[in-house]
């Protein structure tokens, strides 16, 4: 069967020449079907350029019947990147399939319009063979996008299952210990032979364990929001999330005479639940492990943003919680983020804690593609930090000229 090379070449040139219009049509149709804002469907110029490249790939495949589309083809790589983008944006499989269906319908309409305009003459047989080639290219790209999306979704499900099992073990252990301590102290308070000094001590045990349970419940609530569909998450500006975390711990800080300072923070959007969870745990630890020998005790919150070079560069928001407390022994620093680990368990016995807070912070930010770490200045105290990734160029503009690490200077 003779391939209509002349018609294929003409249609390929027409596709290339109209690709910007085709992109606009596709964007409008997608925007009408999903909850994302128009600018978030392709949030950077680099990603928006994927679509013209996909159309170029269709045109090349149409024009060169001897060529094939496989994993090494640039257009297939772009289709896979589109699948990764849609996964990160919270699309579901149906929306991805529908997205490619819309593109196919737009290209079909474009081909018919081009032929009907009289600019290109074609027999029904040649037109059918050309469209068969176009539809095959679209199908291969749809498969590449969908398979990448499903692969990432599968990895996320496995990761969630693993995290759920770990958290179930942690929560069961923590709840059992806290409820047991509260129950035991409560029963002893009912004994008539108990001295007043002992009664006050058991009351303190109940209050401290109840406070730990409250913080644990808050962590679990925040984690449930973080694990929800990304389209259901609440984003706020970093200064707003920080103010809420500080508000939650204001009474605890005042009780220990600690000044919580918030530096000028870049107005960058963050996941409210994740950021508040991390800050509450870091600030709470800084308050608990303040140095009673110092006349001035403080906790300082700062942040910086580093954005990579080029239009598609990725960025990293880093948030730092610094204190002038008792610090962390050198031999304990490597284990800080391990679950149930308490660096001062042997040396500081009057501070209640479960050893879960830092581990929850690390699990949370790593699930979002970030990281958590600690630093220990020679001047004393400690700096606990976490980072969250960003590909939003407007974040770089919001952060101004500040670069990663300036907050520590």
GURO-763485 format. One record per residue (C-alpha): residue in three letters; chain; z, y, x. Coordinates in Angstrom, 1 decimal, padded with zeros to 4 digits. Example, Ala and Ser with C-alpha at 12.3 -4.5 7.8 and 13.67 -1.06 7.14 Angstrom:
BEGIN
PT code unit     pz     py     px
PT  ALA    A  007.8 -004.5  012.3
PT  SER    A  007.1 -001.1  013.7
END
This chain:
BEGIN
PT code unit     pz     py     px
PT  UNK    A  000.0  000.0  000.0
PT  UNK    A -001.1  003.3  001.6
PT  UNK    A  001.6  005.8  002.0
PT  UNK    A  000.6  009.4  000.7
PT  UNK    A  001.3  011.1  004.1
PT  UNK    A -000.4  014.4  003.0
PT  UNK    A  001.6  014.7 -000.2
PT  UNK    A  004.8  013.7  001.6
PT  UNK    A  004.3  016.3  004.3
PT  UNK    A  003.6  019.0  001.7
PT  UNK    A  006.7  018.1 -000.3
PT  UNK    A  008.8  017.9  002.9
PT  UNK    A  007.7  021.5  003.8
PT  UNK    A  008.5  022.7  000.3
PT  UNK    A  012.0  021.1  000.5
PT  UNK    A  012.7  022.8  003.9
PT  UNK    A  011.4  026.1  002.6
PT  UNK    A  013.6  026.1 -000.5
PT  UNK    A  016.7  024.5  000.9
PT  UNK    A  018.9  027.6  000.4
PT  UNK    A  017.9  027.8 -003.2
PT  UNK    A  018.6  024.1 -003.6
PT  UNK    A  022.0  024.5 -002.0
PT  UNK    A  022.8  027.3 -004.4
PT  UNK    A  021.8  025.2 -007.4
PT  UNK    A  023.9  022.3 -006.2
PT  UNK    A  026.9  024.5 -005.5
PT  UNK    A  026.8  026.0 -009.0
PT  UNK    A  026.5  022.5 -010.7
PT  UNK    A  029.5  021.1 -008.6
PT  UNK    A  031.6  024.2 -009.3
PT  UNK    A  031.1  023.7 -013.0
PT  UNK    A  032.6  020.1 -012.8
PT  UNK    A  035.6  020.4 -010.4
PT  UNK    A  038.8  022.4 -010.4
PT  UNK    A  038.2  023.8 -006.9
PT  UNK    A  037.3  027.4 -006.5
PT  UNK    A  033.7  028.0 -005.5
PT  UNK    A  034.5  029.1 -001.9
PT  UNK    A  036.7  026.0 -001.5
PT  UNK    A  033.9  023.5 -002.2
PT  UNK    A  032.5  024.2  001.2
PT  UNK    A  035.4  026.2  002.8
PT  UNK    A  033.6  027.2  006.0
PT  UNK    A  030.1  028.1  007.1
PT  UNK    A  029.9  025.0  009.2
PT  UNK    A  030.6  022.8  006.2
PT  UNK    A  028.3  024.7  003.9
PT  UNK    A  025.5  024.1  006.5
PT  UNK    A  026.0  020.4  005.9
PT  UNK    A  024.0  020.7  002.7
PT  UNK    A  020.8  022.2  004.2
PT  UNK    A  021.0  019.6  006.9
PT  UNK    A  021.2  016.9  004.3
PT  UNK    A  018.1  018.3  002.6
PT  UNK    A  016.4  018.5  006.0
PT  UNK    A  017.2  014.8  006.5
PT  UNK    A  015.6  014.0  003.1
PT  UNK    A  012.5  015.9  004.1
PT  UNK    A  012.2  014.2  007.5
PT  UNK    A  012.7  010.8  005.9
PT  UNK    A  010.0  011.6  003.4
PT  UNK    A  007.5  012.9  006.0
PT  UNK    A  008.0  010.0  008.4
PT  UNK    A  007.8  006.6  006.6
PT  UNK    A  008.2  004.8  009.9
PT  UNK    A  011.6  006.3  010.5
PT  UNK    A  014.9  004.8  009.2
PT  UNK    A  018.3  006.1  008.3
PT  UNK    A  021.2  004.4  010.0
PT  UNK    A  024.6  005.3  011.3
PT  UNK    A  023.2  007.0  014.4
PT  UNK    A  021.0  009.4  012.3
PT  UNK    A  022.4  013.0  012.3
PT  UNK    A  022.0  013.3  008.5
PT  UNK    A  024.1  010.1  007.9
PT  UNK    A  026.8  011.6  010.2
PT  UNK    A  026.8  014.8  008.1
PT  UNK    A  027.0  012.7  004.9
PT  UNK    A  030.0  010.9  006.3
PT  UNK    A  031.6  014.3  007.2
PT  UNK    A  031.1  015.3  003.6
PT  UNK    A  033.0  012.2  002.5
PT  UNK    A  035.9  013.2  004.8
PT  UNK    A  035.9  016.7  003.4
PT  UNK    A  035.9  015.5 -000.1
PT  UNK    A  038.8  013.1  000.7
PT  UNK    A  040.8  016.0  002.1
PT  UNK    A  040.1  018.1 -000.9
PT  UNK    A  041.4  015.5 -003.4
PT  UNK    A  038.1  014.5 -005.0
PT  UNK    A  038.0  011.1 -006.6
PT  UNK    A  035.3  008.5 -006.3
PT  UNK    A  033.7  009.4 -009.6
PT  UNK    A  033.3  013.1 -008.6
PT  UNK    A  031.7  012.1 -005.3
PT  UNK    A  029.2  009.8 -007.1
PT  UNK    A  028.5  012.5 -009.6
PT  UNK    A  028.0  015.1 -006.9
PT  UNK    A  025.2  013.0 -005.4
PT  UNK    A  023.8  012.3 -008.8
PT  UNK    A  023.6  016.1 -009.3
PT  UNK    A  021.8  016.5 -006.0
PT  UNK    A  019.3  013.8 -007.0
PT  UNK    A  018.6  015.5 -010.3
PT  UNK    A  018.1  018.9 -008.6
PT  UNK    A  015.6  017.4 -006.1
PT  UNK    A  013.8  015.6 -008.8
PT  UNK    A  013.4  018.8 -010.9
PT  UNK    A  012.3  020.6 -007.7
PT  UNK    A  009.6  018.1 -007.0
PT  UNK    A  008.3  018.2 -010.5
PT  UNK    A  008.3  022.0 -010.5
PT  UNK    A  006.5  022.1 -007.2
PT  UNK    A  003.7  019.7 -008.5
PT  UNK    A  003.5  021.5 -011.8
PT  UNK    A  003.1  024.8 -010.1
PT  UNK    A -000.3  023.7 -008.8
PT  UNK    A  000.5  024.4 -005.2
PT  UNK    A  000.4  020.7 -004.5
PT  UNK    A -002.0  018.1 -006.1
PT  UNK    A -000.8  014.6 -006.5
PT  UNK    A -001.8  011.4 -008.3
PT  UNK    A  001.0  009.7 -010.4
PT  UNK    A  000.9  006.8 -007.9
PT  UNK    A  001.4  009.1 -004.8
PT  UNK    A  004.1  011.1 -006.6
PT  UNK    A  005.9  007.9 -007.4
PT  UNK    A  005.8  006.6 -003.9
PT  UNK    A  007.0  009.9 -002.5
PT  UNK    A  009.9  010.1 -005.0
PT  UNK    A  010.8  006.5 -004.1
PT  UNK    A  011.2  007.6 -000.5
PT  UNK    A  013.3  010.6 -001.5
PT  UNK    A  015.6  008.6 -003.8
PT  UNK    A  016.0  006.0 -001.1
PT  UNK    A  017.2  008.7  001.4
PT  UNK    A  019.6  010.1 -001.3
PT  UNK    A  021.0  006.6 -001.9
PT  UNK    A  021.6  006.0  001.8
PT  UNK    A  023.4  009.3  002.1
PT  UNK    A  025.4  008.6 -001.0
PT  UNK    A  026.5  005.3  000.5
PT  UNK    A  027.5  007.0  003.8
PT  UNK    A  029.5  009.7  001.9
PT  UNK    A  031.2  007.2 -000.4
PT  UNK    A  032.0  004.6  002.2
PT  UNK    A  033.6  007.2  004.4
PT  UNK    A  035.6  008.5  001.5
PT  UNK    A  036.7  005.0  000.5
PT  UNK    A  037.6  004.1  004.1
PT  UNK    A  039.9  007.2  004.4
PT  UNK    A  041.3  006.5  000.9
PT  UNK    A  042.2  003.0  001.9
PT  UNK    A  043.9  004.2  005.1
PT  UNK    A  045.9  006.7  003.1
PT  UNK    A  047.0  004.0  000.6
PT  UNK    A  048.1  001.7  003.5
PT  UNK    A  049.9  004.7  005.1
PT  UNK    A  051.6  005.5  001.8
PT  UNK    A  052.7  001.9  001.3
PT  UNK    A  054.2  001.8  004.8
PT  UNK    A  056.0  005.1  004.3
PT  UNK    A  057.3  004.0  000.9
PT  UNK    A  058.8  000.8  002.4
PT  UNK    A  060.4  002.8  005.2
PT  UNK    A  061.8  005.4  002.8
PT  UNK    A  063.0  002.8  000.4
PT  UNK    A  065.1  001.2  003.2
PT  UNK    A  066.4  004.6  004.3
PT  UNK    A  067.3  005.8  000.8
PT  UNK    A  069.0  002.5 -000.1
PT  UNK    A  071.0  002.6  003.1
PT  UNK    A  072.0  006.3  002.6
PT  UNK    A  072.8  006.0 -001.1
PT  UNK    A  074.9  003.0 -000.6
PT  UNK    A  076.9  004.7  002.2
PT  UNK    A  077.4  008.0  000.4
PT  UNK    A  078.2  006.5 -003.0
PT  UNK    A  080.6  004.1 -001.3
PT  UNK    A  082.4  007.0  000.5
PT  UNK    A  082.7  009.1 -002.7
PT  UNK    A  083.9  006.1 -004.7
PT  UNK    A  086.5  005.1 -002.1
PT  UNK    A  087.8  008.6 -001.7
PT  UNK    A  087.9  009.1 -005.5
PT  UNK    A  089.9  006.0 -006.1
PT  UNK    A  092.4  007.0 -003.4
PT  UNK    A  092.9  010.4 -004.9
PT  UNK    A  094.3  008.6 -008.0
PT  UNK    A  097.1  007.0 -006.0
PT  UNK    A  100.5  008.8 -006.6
PT  UNK    A  101.8  008.1 -003.1
PT  UNK    A  099.0  010.1 -001.4
PT  UNK    A  100.3  013.1  000.6
PT  UNK    A  098.8  016.6  000.0
PT  UNK    A  097.3  016.7  003.4
PT  UNK    A  095.6  013.4  002.9
PT  UNK    A  094.5  014.4 -000.6
PT  UNK    A  092.7  017.5  000.9
PT  UNK    A  091.0  015.3  003.5
PT  UNK    A  089.7  012.9  000.8
PT  UNK    A  088.5  015.8 -001.3
PT  UNK    A  086.6  017.0  001.7
PT  UNK    A  085.0  013.6  002.1
PT  UNK    A  083.8  013.7 -001.5
PT  UNK    A  082.4  017.2 -001.2
PT  UNK    A  080.6  016.5  002.1
PT  UNK    A  079.0  013.3  000.8
PT  UNK    A  078.0  014.9 -002.4
PT  UNK    A  076.3  017.7 -000.4
PT  UNK    A  074.5  015.1  001.7
PT  UNK    A  073.3  013.3 -001.5
PT  UNK    A  072.1  016.6 -002.9
PT  UNK    A  070.1  017.3  000.2
PT  UNK    A  068.7  013.7  000.2
PT  UNK    A  067.6  014.1 -003.4
PT  UNK    A  066.0  017.4 -002.5
PT  UNK    A  064.1  015.7  000.3
PT  UNK    A  062.9  013.0 -002.0
PT  UNK    A  061.8  015.4 -004.6
PT  UNK    A  059.8  017.4 -002.0
PT  UNK    A  058.3  014.2 -000.6
PT  UNK    A  057.1  013.2 -004.1
PT  UNK    A  055.4  016.5 -004.5
PT  UNK    A  053.8  016.2 -001.0
PT  UNK    A  052.4  012.7 -001.8
PT  UNK    A  050.9  013.9 -005.1
PT  UNK    A  047.2  014.7 -005.5
PT  UNK    A  046.3  017.6 -003.3
PT  UNK    A  044.9  019.4 -006.3
PT  UNK    A  048.3  019.4 -007.8
PT  UNK    A  050.1  020.8 -004.8
PT  UNK    A  051.6  024.3 -004.8
PT  UNK    A  050.5  026.6 -002.0
PT  UNK    A  052.5  029.7 -001.1
PT  UNK    A  052.5  032.1  001.8
PT  UNK    A  054.7  031.1  004.7
PT  UNK    A  057.1  034.1  004.3
PT  UNK    A  057.7  033.1  000.7
PT  UNK    A  058.4  029.4  001.6
PT  UNK    A  060.7  030.5  004.4
PT  UNK    A  062.6  032.9  002.1
PT  UNK    A  063.2  030.1 -000.4
PT  UNK    A  064.5  027.7  002.4
PT  UNK    A  066.9  030.5  003.7
PT  UNK    A  068.1  031.2  000.1
PT  UNK    A  069.1  027.6 -000.4
PT  UNK    A  071.2  027.6  002.8
PT  UNK    A  072.7  031.1  002.5
PT  UNK    A  076.1  030.1  001.4
PT  UNK    A  076.4  027.4  004.0
PT  UNK    A  075.4  029.8  006.8
PT  UNK    A  077.8  032.5  005.6
PT  UNK    A  080.7  030.0  005.5
PT  UNK    A  080.2  029.4  009.2
PT  UNK    A  079.5  033.1  010.1
PT  UNK    A  075.9  032.4  011.1
PT  UNK    A  073.2  035.1  011.0
PT  UNK    A  069.9  033.6  009.8
PT  UNK    A  067.1  035.8  011.2
PT  UNK    A  063.5  035.7  010.0
PT  UNK    A  060.9  037.3  012.3
PT  UNK    A  057.6  038.7  011.2
PT  UNK    A  055.7  035.7  009.9
PT  UNK    A  051.9  035.5  009.4
PT  UNK    A  050.9  035.5  005.7
PT  UNK    A  049.3  032.1  005.9
PT  UNK    A  049.1  029.7  002.9
PT  UNK    A  051.2  026.5  003.4
PT  UNK    A  052.2  023.6  001.3
PT  UNK    A  055.3  024.8 -000.4
PT  UNK    A  057.1  021.5 -000.7
PT  UNK    A  056.4  020.3  002.9
PT  UNK    A  057.3  023.7  004.5
PT  UNK    A  060.5  024.1  002.6
PT  UNK    A  061.6  020.5  003.3
PT  UNK    A  061.0  021.0  007.1
PT  UNK    A  062.7  024.4  007.2
PT  UNK    A  065.7  023.3  005.1
PT  UNK    A  066.3  020.3  007.4
PT  UNK    A  065.9  022.3  010.6
PT  UNK    A  068.0  025.3  009.5
PT  UNK    A  070.7  023.0  008.0
PT  UNK    A  071.0  021.2  011.4
PT  UNK    A  071.2  024.5  013.3
PT  UNK    A  074.0  025.6  011.0
PT  UNK    A  075.9  022.3  011.4
PT  UNK    A  075.6  022.3  015.1
PT  UNK    A  076.4  025.9  015.8
PT  UNK    A  078.7  026.7  018.7
PT  UNK    A  082.2  027.7  017.5
PT  UNK    A  083.1  029.2  020.9
PT  UNK    A  080.5  032.0  020.5
PT  UNK    A  081.3  035.2  018.8
PT  UNK    A  077.8  035.6  017.6
PT  UNK    A  076.0  032.6  016.1
PT  UNK    A  072.5  032.8  014.9
PT  UNK    A  069.4  030.9  013.8
PT  UNK    A  066.0  032.5  014.2
PT  UNK    A  062.8  031.6  012.4
PT  UNK    A  059.4  032.5  013.8
PT  UNK    A  055.8  031.3  013.7
PT  UNK    A  052.4  031.6  015.4
PT  UNK    A  048.9  030.6  014.7
PT  UNK    A  046.2  029.4  017.1
PT  UNK    A  042.6  029.2  015.8
PT  UNK    A  040.0  027.4  017.9
PT  UNK    A  036.9  029.1  019.1
PT  UNK    A  033.6  029.1  017.1
PT  UNK    A  033.0  029.2  013.3
PT  UNK    A  034.2  025.7  012.7
PT  UNK    A  037.2  025.8  015.0
PT  UNK    A  040.3  024.2  013.7
PT  UNK    A  043.6  026.0  013.7
PT  UNK    A  047.3  025.1  014.0
PT  UNK    A  050.2  026.9  012.4
PT  UNK    A  053.4  026.4  014.3
PT  UNK    A  056.8  027.2  012.9
PT  UNK    A  059.9  027.5  015.2
PT  UNK    A  063.6  027.3  014.3
PT  UNK    A  065.7  028.5  017.3
PT  UNK    A  069.5  028.6  017.5
PT  UNK    A  072.2  029.4  020.1
PT  UNK    A  074.2  026.3  019.1
PT  UNK    A  075.7  023.5  021.2
PT  UNK    A  072.2  022.1  022.0
PT  UNK    A  071.3  018.4  022.4
PT  UNK    A  072.4  016.2  025.3
PT  UNK    A  069.5  015.4  027.7
PT  UNK    A  069.9  011.7  027.3
PT  UNK    A  069.6  012.0  023.5
PT  UNK    A  066.5  014.1  023.2
PT  UNK    A  063.9  011.4  023.3
PT  UNK    A  065.4  009.7  020.2
PT  UNK    A  065.9  012.8  018.1
PT  UNK    A  063.3  012.0  015.4
PT  UNK    A  064.2  008.3  015.1
PT  UNK    A  065.6  007.4  011.7
PT  UNK    A  069.4  007.1  011.4
PT  UNK    A  069.8  008.6  015.0
PT  UNK    A  072.5  011.2  015.5
PT  UNK    A  072.6  012.9  018.9
PT  UNK    A  076.2  014.0  018.6
PT  UNK    A  077.7  011.0  016.8
PT  UNK    A  080.1  010.2  019.6
PT  UNK    A  080.9  013.7  020.8
PT  UNK    A  081.1  015.7  017.5
PT  UNK    A  083.0  013.7  014.9
PT  UNK    A  083.8  016.4  012.4
PT  UNK    A  080.1  016.9  011.3
PT  UNK    A  078.7  014.8  008.5
PT  UNK    A  075.1  013.6  008.7
PT  UNK    A  072.9  010.6  008.0
PT  UNK    A  070.3  010.8  010.9
PT  UNK    A  067.5  011.0  008.3
PT  UNK    A  066.6  014.7  008.3
PT  UNK    A  064.6  014.9  011.4
PT  UNK    A  062.8  011.6  010.7
PT  UNK    A  061.8  012.9  007.3
PT  UNK    A  060.4  016.1  008.8
PT  UNK    A  058.3  014.1  011.3
PT  UNK    A  057.0  011.7  008.6
PT  UNK    A  056.2  014.6  006.3
PT  UNK    A  054.2  016.8  008.8
PT  UNK    A  052.4  013.8  010.3
PT  UNK    A  051.3  012.7  006.8
PT  UNK    A  049.6  016.2  006.6
PT  UNK    A  048.0  015.9  010.0
PT  UNK    A  050.7  018.0  011.8
PT  UNK    A  053.4  017.2  014.3
PT  UNK    A  057.1  017.8  014.9
PT  UNK    A  059.0  018.3  018.2
PT  UNK    A  062.0  019.9  019.9
PT  UNK    A  062.4  022.2  022.9
PT  UNK    A  065.4  023.1  024.9
PT  UNK    A  065.5  026.5  026.6
PT  UNK    A  067.4  026.8  029.9
PT  UNK    A  069.5  029.6  028.3
PT  UNK    A  070.9  027.0  025.8
PT  UNK    A  070.6  026.1  022.2
PT  UNK    A  067.6  024.4  020.8
PT  UNK    A  064.2  025.1  019.3
PT  UNK    A  063.0  022.7  016.6
PT  UNK    A  059.3  023.1  015.6
PT  UNK    A  056.7  021.7  013.3
PT  UNK    A  053.0  022.4  013.0
PT  UNK    A  050.4  022.1  010.2
PT  UNK    A  046.6  022.0  010.7
PT  UNK    A  044.2  024.5  009.2
PT  UNK    A  040.4  024.9  009.1
PT  UNK    A  040.6  028.2  007.1
PT  UNK    A  039.1  031.1  009.0
PT  UNK    A  041.0  033.5  006.8
PT  UNK    A  044.2  032.1  008.3
PT  UNK    A  043.1  033.4  011.7
PT  UNK    A  042.5  036.8  010.2
PT  UNK    A  045.9  036.8  008.5
PT  UNK    A  047.6  035.8  011.8
PT  UNK    A  045.9  038.7  013.6
PT  UNK    A  045.8  038.3  017.4
PT  UNK    A  049.0  036.1  017.7
PT  UNK    A  048.4  033.0  019.7
PT  UNK    A  050.4  029.7  019.7
PT  UNK    A  053.5  030.0  021.8
PT  UNK    A  054.1  033.7  021.6
PT  UNK    A  057.0  033.1  019.3
PT  UNK    A  058.8  031.3  022.1
PT  UNK    A  058.3  034.0  024.7
END
